Amino acid sequence: MKARAHLYISGRVQGVNFRWFTSEVAQAFKLAGWVRNLRDSRVEAVFEGDREIIEQAIVKCKEGPPASRVTDVEVTLEDDIEGLDGFDIRH
């Protein structure tokens, strides 16, 4: 089933290649969406695709890249998708 997940990732997640890592995860799992840094030091990401695959990507985001330290991942799963194409790193 197609789904959308909106993530807010907290911890040491900026300045450690977290957006690049998230993009690589999305591409590996063939998910659409985007990722960006927030001014409050969190990272925000959206994944669209198969719900089971999104769950796997969320697990990877909870791990993060080696230099990161993820302390929390807030996830909102939604059934309505925008129909995004590809995965973007937003600035």
N, CA, C and O atoms as a MOPAC input file, in Angstrom:
PM7 MOZYME 1SCF
protein

 N      0.83600 1    -1.17200 1     0.00000 1
 C      0.00000 1     0.00000 1     0.00000 1
 C      0.89000 1     1.24800 1     0.00000 1
 O      1.85800 1     1.32700 1     0.75600 1
 N      0.55800 1     2.20300 1    -0.84100 1
 C      1.31300 1     3.45100 1    -0.91000 1
 C      1.00800 1     4.30800 1     0.31400 1
 O     -0.12600 1     4.35300 1     0.79000 1
 N      2.03300 1     4.98100 1     0.81000 1
 C      1.88400 1     5.81100 1     2.00900 1
 C      2.87300 1     6.95200 1     1.95700 1
 O      3.70700 1     7.04900 1     1.05700 1
 N      2.75500 1     7.81600 1     2.95500 1
 C      3.65000 1     8.96400 1     3.12000 1
 C      4.03200 1     9.02900 1     4.58700 1
 O      3.18400 1     8.86500 1     5.46400 1
 N      5.30100 1     9.26700 1     4.85200 1
 C      5.78000 1     9.43700 1     6.22300 1
 C      6.47700 1    10.77900 1     6.32900 1
 O      7.29900 1    11.14200 1     5.48800 1
 N      6.13000 1    11.51300 1     7.38900 1
 C      6.74500 1    12.80800 1     7.67200 1
 C      7.56300 1    12.62400 1     8.94900 1
 O      7.01600 1    12.26500 1     9.99200 1
 N      8.87200 1    12.86900 1     8.86900 1
 C      9.78000 1    12.63500 1     9.99100 1
 C     10.40700 1    13.93700 1    10.47500 1
 O     10.74700 1    14.81700 1     9.68400 1
 N     10.55200 1    14.03700 1    11.79400 1
 C     11.34100 1    15.08600 1    12.43600 1
 C     12.38100 1    14.36000 1    13.27700 1
 O     12.04500 1    13.64500 1    14.22000 1
 N     13.65400 1    14.55300 1    12.92200 1
 C     14.74500 1    13.79800 1    13.52700 1
 C     15.56400 1    14.73700 1    14.40100 1
 O     16.03100 1    15.78000 1    13.94400 1
 N     15.73400 1    14.35400 1    15.66800 1
 C     16.45100 1    15.19000 1    16.64100 1
 C     17.74600 1    14.52300 1    17.07600 1
 O     17.92100 1    13.31400 1    16.92500 1
 N     18.64500 1    15.32700 1    17.61600 1
 C     19.93300 1    14.86200 1    18.11600 1
 C     21.04200 1    15.60300 1    17.40700 1
 O     20.85600 1    16.73600 1    16.96100 1
 N     22.19600 1    14.96900 1    17.30100 1
 C     23.29400 1    15.55200 1    16.51700 1
 C     23.08800 1    15.08500 1    15.07400 1
 O     23.63000 1    14.06600 1    14.64700 1
 N     22.28900 1    15.85800 1    14.34000 1
 C     21.89800 1    15.44400 1    12.99700 1
 C     22.21600 1    16.48900 1    11.93100 1
 O     21.94800 1    16.26600 1    10.75000 1
 N     22.77700 1    17.61100 1    12.32900 1
 C     23.21300 1    18.60400 1    11.34300 1
 C     24.73300 1    18.68900 1    11.38300 1
 O     25.34900 1    18.58300 1    12.44400 1
 N     25.32100 1    18.88200 1    10.21500 1
 C     26.77600 1    18.95100 1    10.12200 1
 C     27.44300 1    17.59000 1    10.14900 1
 O     28.65500 1    17.49100 1    10.33600 1
 N     26.65200 1    16.53500 1     9.96400 1
 C     27.18800 1    15.16400 1    10.00300 1
 C     26.75500 1    14.36000 1     8.77800 1
 O     26.74400 1    13.12900 1     8.81200 1
 N     26.39800 1    15.05800 1     7.69400 1
 C     25.95900 1    14.42600 1     6.44200 1
 C     24.64100 1    13.67500 1     6.56000 1
 O     24.41600 1    12.71200 1     5.82600 1
 N     23.76800 1    14.09400 1     7.46900 1
 C     22.50300 1    13.38600 1     7.66200 1
 C     21.58600 1    13.52200 1     6.44700 1
 O     20.91800 1    12.55800 1     6.07200 1
 N     21.54300 1    14.69300 1     5.83100 1
 C     20.68800 1    14.84900 1     4.64800 1
 C     21.17200 1    13.95700 1     3.51700 1
 O     20.36300 1    13.31100 1     2.85200 1
 N     22.46000 1    13.91100 1     3.29200 1
 C     23.02100 1    13.04100 1     2.25700 1
 C     22.70600 1    11.58000 1     2.58000 1
 O     22.29800 1    10.82200 1     1.70000 1
 N     22.89300 1    11.18500 1     3.83500 1
 C     22.59300 1     9.82300 1     4.28100 1
 C     21.12700 1     9.47400 1     3.99700 1
 O     20.82700 1     8.39900 1     3.47900 1
 N     20.22100 1    10.39400 1     4.34300 1
 C     18.79800 1    10.16500 1     4.13700 1
 C     18.47700 1    10.02300 1     2.65300 1
 O     17.66000 1     9.18800 1     2.26700 1
 N     19.11900 1    10.83400 1     1.83100 1
 C     18.93900 1    10.73600 1     0.39000 1
 C     19.40300 1     9.37700 1    -0.13200 1
 O     18.73400 1     8.77000 1    -0.96900 1
 N     20.52300 1     8.91000 1     0.35100 1
 C     21.03900 1     7.59700 1    -0.05600 1
 C     20.08800 1     6.47500 1     0.37300 1
 O     19.85900 1     5.53000 1    -0.38300 1
 N     19.53800 1     6.58000 1     1.57900 1
 C     18.56100 1     5.58800 1     2.05400 1
 C     17.34000 1     5.58200 1     1.13400 1
 O     16.88300 1     4.52400 1     0.70200 1
 N     16.82200 1     6.76800 1     0.84000 1
 C     15.63600 1     6.87200 1    -0.01700 1
 C     15.90300 1     6.28900 1    -1.40200 1
 O     15.06700 1     5.57300 1    -1.95300 1
 N     17.05400 1     6.59200 1    -1.95200 1
 C     17.38100 1     6.06400 1    -3.27600 1
 C     17.55500 1     4.56000 1    -3.24700 1
 O     17.12300 1     3.87400 1    -4.17300 1
 N     18.17900 1     4.02900 1    -2.20500 1
 C     18.36900 1     2.58500 1    -2.08300 1
 C     17.03200 1     1.85200 1    -1.99300 1
 O     16.88200 1     0.75200 1    -2.52400 1
 N     16.06900 1     2.46600 1    -1.32000 1
 C     14.75100 1     1.85500 1    -1.15000 1
 C     13.75100 1     2.30400 1    -2.21700 1
 O     12.58400 1     1.91400 1    -2.18300 1
 N     14.21500 1     3.13000 1    -3.17100 1
 C     13.37000 1     3.62900 1    -4.25700 1
 C     12.14400 1     4.38800 1    -3.73400 1
 O     11.01700 1     4.17500 1    -4.18100 1
 N     12.40500 1     5.27800 1    -2.77200 1
 C     11.35800 1     6.12300 1    -2.19900 1
 C     11.47200 1     7.53000 1    -2.76300 1
 O     12.56800 1     7.99000 1    -3.08400 1
 N     10.35600 1     8.20400 1    -2.88100 1
 C     10.33500 1     9.60800 1    -3.28600 1
 C     10.26200 1    10.46400 1    -2.03400 1
 O      9.96000 1     9.96400 1    -0.95100 1
 N     10.54300 1    11.77100 1    -2.18300 1
 C     10.41000 1    12.68400 1    -1.05500 1
 C     11.48100 1    13.74100 1    -1.02800 1
 O     12.01800 1    14.13700 1    -2.06200 1
 N     11.78300 1    14.19000 1     0.16700 1
 C     12.78300 1    15.23500 1     0.35200 1
 C     13.27400 1    15.25200 1     1.80200 1
 O     12.67500 1    14.64300 1     2.68900 1
 N     14.37900 1    15.96500 1     2.01400 1
 C     14.96200 1    16.12300 1     3.34400 1
 C     15.54600 1    17.53000 1     3.44700 1
 O     16.04800 1    18.07200 1     2.46200 1
 N     15.47900 1    18.12100 1     4.64600 1
 C     16.06100 1    19.44700 1     4.85100 1
 C     16.41800 1    19.64000 1     6.32400 1
 O     15.86200 1    18.98600 1     7.20600 1
 N     17.36700 1    20.56000 1     6.56900 1
 C     17.70400 1    20.98100 1     7.92200 1
 C     16.68100 1    22.01500 1     8.37800 1
 O     16.20600 1    22.82300 1     7.58100 1
 N     16.34900 1    21.98400 1     9.65700 1
 C     15.48200 1    22.99300 1    10.25000 1
 C     16.31700 1    23.93200 1    11.10600 1
 O     17.40400 1    23.56800 1    11.55400 1
 N     15.82100 1    25.11900 1    11.33100 1
 C     16.55600 1    26.10500 1    12.13700 1
 C     16.70100 1    25.69400 1    13.58900 1
 O     17.58200 1    26.19800 1    14.28500 1
 N     15.85200 1    24.78500 1    14.06500 1
 C     15.93000 1    24.34400 1    15.46400 1
 C     16.86500 1    23.13900 1    15.64700 1
 O     16.79200 1    22.45100 1    16.66500 1
 N     17.73500 1    22.88400 1    14.67600 1
 C     18.76400 1    21.83300 1    14.69500 1
 C     18.23300 1    20.43500 1    14.41000 1
 O     18.98400 1    19.46500 1    14.50900 1
 N     16.96500 1    20.31100 1    14.06100 1
 C     16.43400 1    19.00700 1    13.65800 1
 C     16.54200 1    18.86800 1    12.14300 1
 O     16.82700 1    19.83000 1    11.42900 1
 N     16.30800 1    17.65100 1    11.67500 1
 C     16.19600 1    17.36700 1    10.25200 1
 C     14.76000 1    16.92600 1     9.99000 1
 O     14.19400 1    16.13800 1    10.74800 1
 N     14.18000 1    17.43800 1     8.91600 1
 C     12.82400 1    17.07900 1     8.51100 1
 C     12.91900 1    16.28000 1     7.21300 1
 O     13.66800 1    16.65100 1     6.30900 1
 N     12.16800 1    15.19300 1     7.11900 1
 C     12.18500 1    14.38000 1     5.90700 1
 C     10.78200 1    13.87500 1     5.59800 1
 O      9.95800 1    13.68300 1     6.49200 1
 N     10.53600 1    13.66800 1     4.31800 1
 C      9.28700 1    13.07400 1     3.84800 1
 C      9.64500 1    11.92400 1     2.92100 1
 O     10.45800 1    12.07500 1     2.00800 1
 N      9.03100 1    10.77700 1     3.16400 1
 C      9.17400 1     9.61200 1     2.28900 1
 C      7.80700 1     9.26300 1     1.72300 1
 O      6.80700 1     9.28700 1     2.44100 1
 N      7.76600 1     8.94000 1     0.44200 1
 C      6.55900 1     8.41500 1    -0.18400 1
 C      6.91400 1     7.12100 1    -0.89900 1
 O      7.95100 1     7.01500 1    -1.55400 1
 N      6.02400 1     6.13600 1    -0.75600 1
 C      6.24500 1     4.84800 1    -1.40300 1
 C      5.48500 1     3.77200 1    -0.67500 1
 O      4.48700 1     4.04200 1    -0.00700 1
 N      5.96100 1     2.54400 1    -0.80700 1
 C      5.33500 1     1.40700 1    -0.14900 1
 C      5.50600 1     1.52100 1     1.37100 1
 O      6.61000 1     1.76900 1     1.85500 1
 N      4.43000 1     1.34200 1     2.10800 1
 C      4.45600 1     1.52700 1     3.56300 1
 C      5.51300 1     0.64300 1     4.24700 1
 O      6.20800 1     1.11000 1     5.14900 1
 N      5.64100 1    -0.61200 1     3.83600 1
 C      6.63100 1    -1.50600 1     4.44900 1
 C      8.05600 1    -1.03900 1     4.18600 1
 O      8.92000 1    -1.14700 1     5.05600 1
 N      8.29900 1    -0.52400 1     2.99400 1
 C      9.63000 1    -0.01300 1     2.64600 1
 C      9.92300 1     1.25900 1     3.43800 1
 O     11.04400 1     1.45800 1     3.90600 1
 N      8.91600 1     2.11900 1     3.58800 1
 C      9.08400 1     3.33000 1     4.39400 1
 C      9.48500 1     2.96700 1     5.81900 1
 O     10.35300 1     3.61300 1     6.40500 1
 N      8.85800 1     1.93900 1     6.37600 1
 C      9.20500 1     1.50200 1     7.74300 1
 C     10.68000 1     1.11600 1     7.83200 1
 O     11.33200 1     1.40600 1     8.83400 1
 N     11.20900 1     0.46800 1     6.80200 1
 C     12.63200 1     0.09600 1     6.78000 1
 C     13.51800 1     1.34000 1     6.71500 1
 O     14.55900 1     1.40100 1     7.36800 1
 N     13.10200 1     2.32800 1     5.92600 1
 C     13.86600 1     3.57100 1     5.81800 1
 C     13.87100 1     4.32800 1     7.14200 1
 O     14.87600 1     4.93700 1     7.50800 1
 N     12.75400 1     4.29000 1     7.85700 1
 C     12.67500 1     4.94400 1     9.16800 1
 C     13.67200 1     4.30800 1    10.14000 1
 O     14.32900 1     5.01400 1    10.90500 1
 N     13.78400 1     2.99300 1    10.11100 1
 C     14.75600 1     2.30300 1    10.96700 1
 C     16.17400 1     2.80100 1    10.66100 1
 O     16.95900 1     3.04400 1    11.57700 1
 N     16.49600 1     2.95000 1     9.38400 1
 C     17.82100 1     3.46700 1     8.99700 1
 C     18.03000 1     4.89000 1     9.50100 1
 O     19.12300 1     5.23400 1     9.95100 1
 N     16.98400 1     5.72500 1     9.42900 1
 C     17.10400 1     7.10700 1     9.90100 1
 C     17.29200 1     7.15900 1    11.41600 1
 O     17.94500 1     8.07200 1    11.92300 1
 N     16.73900 1     6.20700 1    12.13100 1
 C     16.94800 1     6.14600 1    13.57900 1
 C     18.40200 1     5.80500 1    13.90900 1
 O     18.91200 1     6.19300 1    14.96000 1
 N     19.06000 1     5.08200 1    13.01200 1
 C     20.48600 1     4.75900 1    13.18200 1
 C     21.34400 1     5.95000 1    12.77200 1
 O     22.26100 1     6.33000 1    13.50000 1
 N     21.05500 1     6.54600 1    11.60700 1
 C     21.79900 1     7.68800 1    11.10300 1
 C     23.19000 1     7.32400 1    10.62300 1
 O     23.61900 1     6.17900 1    10.75900 1
 N     23.90000 1     8.30000 1    10.05900 1
 C     25.27400 1     8.07100 1     9.62300 1
 C     26.20100 1     7.98000 1    10.84500 1
 O     25.80900 1     8.36000 1    11.94800 1
 N     27.41700 1     7.48200 1    10.65200 1
 C     28.32200 1     7.25100 1    11.78900 1
 C     28.56400 1     8.44200 1    12.70600 1
 O     28.65600 1     8.25400 1    13.91900 1
 N     28.67000 1     9.65000 1    12.18400 1
 C     28.99300 1    10.81700 1    13.01600 1
 C     27.77500 1    11.39000 1    13.74400 1
 O     27.91400 1    12.28200 1    14.58100 1
 N     26.59900 1    10.88600 1    13.43100 1
 C     25.37900 1    11.42400 1    14.04500 1
 C     25.08400 1    10.73800 1    15.37900 1
 O     25.67200 1     9.71200 1    15.72200 1
 N     24.14900 1    11.34600 1    16.11900 1
 C     23.62200 1    10.72700 1    17.33200 1
 C     22.14100 1    11.09500 1    17.37500 1
 O     21.76900 1    12.18500 1    17.81000 1
 N     21.30900 1    10.17000 1    16.91800 1
 C     19.87200 1    10.40200 1    16.85900 1
 C     19.27800 1    10.14900 1    18.24400 1
 O     19.47900 1     9.08600 1    18.83100 1
 N     18.54500 1    11.13700 1    18.75800 1
 C     17.91300 1    10.98100 1    20.07300 1
 C     16.40800 1    10.76800 1    19.97500 1
 O     15.79500 1    10.22600 1    20.89500 1
 N     15.80200 1    11.20000 1    18.84700 1
 C     14.35900 1    11.03100 1    18.70400 1
 C     13.97600 1    11.15600 1    17.23400 1
 O     14.55600 1    11.94500 1    16.48800 1
 N     12.99600 1    10.36700 1    16.84000 1
 C     12.42000 1    10.47500 1    15.50300 1
 C     10.90800 1    10.49700 1    15.65700 1
 O     10.29300 1     9.49600 1    16.02400 1
 N     10.31700 1    11.65500 1    15.37100 1
 C      8.86300 1    11.77900 1    15.38100 1
 C      8.37400 1    11.41400 1    13.98200 1
 O      8.84600 1    11.97300 1    12.99200 1
 N      7.42800 1    10.47700 1    13.90000 1
 C      6.94400 1    10.00800 1    12.60900 1
 C      5.43200 1    10.14900 1    12.54800 1
 O      4.71900 1     9.73900 1    13.46500 1
 N      4.95500 1    10.72900 1    11.46700 1
 C      3.53000 1    10.75300 1    11.17000 1
 C      3.32200 1     9.99600 1     9.86900 1
 O      3.81200 1    10.41600 1     8.82100 1
 N      2.59700 1     8.87900 1     9.92900 1
 C      2.28200 1     8.10700 1     8.73000 1
 C      0.94400 1     8.57900 1     8.18100 1
 O     -0.03000 1     8.73300 1     8.91800 1
 N      0.91600 1     8.80500 1     6.87400 1
 C     -0.28800 1     9.31300 1     6.22700 1
 C     -0.63800 1     8.43100 1     5.03800 1
 O      0.25100 1     7.91200 1     4.36300 1
 N     -1.91700 1     8.26300 1     4.78300 1
 C     -2.35300 1     7.49200 1     3.61800 1
 C     -2.41200 1     8.34300 1     2.35900 1
 O     -2.31400 1     7.81600 1     1.25100 1
 N     -2.57200 1     9.65100 1     2.51500 1
 C     -2.61600 1    10.55700 1     1.36300 1
 C     -1.20200 1    10.91100 1     0.93200 1
 O     -0.38800 1    11.36100 1     1.73800 1
 N     -0.92200 1    10.70300 1    -0.34300 1
 C      0.40700 1    11.03300 1    -0.86000 1
 C      0.28700 1    12.15100 1    -1.89300 1
 O     -0.75800 1    12.32600 1    -2.52000 1
 N      1.36800 1    12.89900 1    -2.05900 1
 C      1.40700 1    13.98400 1    -3.03600 1
 C      1.77000 1    13.48000 1    -4.42200 1
 O      1.50000 1    14.14900 1    -5.42000 1
 N      2.37700 1    12.30800 1    -4.48800 1
 C      2.85000 1    11.81100 1    -5.77200 1
 C      4.18200 1    12.41000 1    -6.15700 1
 O      4.42000 1    12.71000 1    -7.32700 1
 N      5.06300 1    12.58600 1    -5.16700 1
 C      6.38400 1    13.15500 1    -5.41800 1
 C      7.18400 1    12.25100 1    -6.34100 1
 O      6.98100 1    11.03700 1    -6.36900 1
 N      8.09400 1    12.85300 1    -7.09500 1
 C      8.92600 1    12.12200 1    -8.03700 1
 C     10.38900 1    12.35200 1    -7.66900 1
 O     10.84900 1    13.49400 1    -7.65600 1
 N     11.11600 1    11.29600 1    -7.37300 1
 C     12.51200 1    11.43700 1    -6.99200 1
 C     12.67600 1    11.87200 1    -5.55000 1
 O     11.69700 1    11.99900 1    -4.81500 1
 N     13.90900 1    12.09700 1    -5.15100 1
 C     14.19700 1    12.51000 1    -3.77900 1
 C     15.14700 1    13.69500 1    -3.82400 1
 O     16.18900 1    13.64700 1    -4.47700 1
 N     14.77300 1    14.77100 1    -3.11500 1
 C     15.54100 1    16.01200 1    -3.13000 1
 C     16.14400 1    16.32400 1    -1.77300 1
 O     15.54800 1    16.03900 1    -0.73300 1
 N     17.32700 1    16.90900 1    -1.79400 1
 C     17.92000 1    17.51100 1    -0.61000 1
 C     17.62300 1    18.99600 1    -0.71300 1
 O     18.10000 1    19.67700 1    -1.62000 1
 N     16.83200 1    19.48600 1     0.22400 1
 C     16.43000 1    20.89400 1     0.20400 1
 C     17.34700 1    21.70000 1     1.09800 1
 O     17.87100 1    21.19300 1     2.09000 1
 N     17.53600 1    22.95900 1     0.73900 1
 C     18.39600 1    23.85700 1     1.52000 1
 C     17.58800 1    24.97500 1     2.10200 1
 O     18.13200 1    25.83600 1     2.79300 1

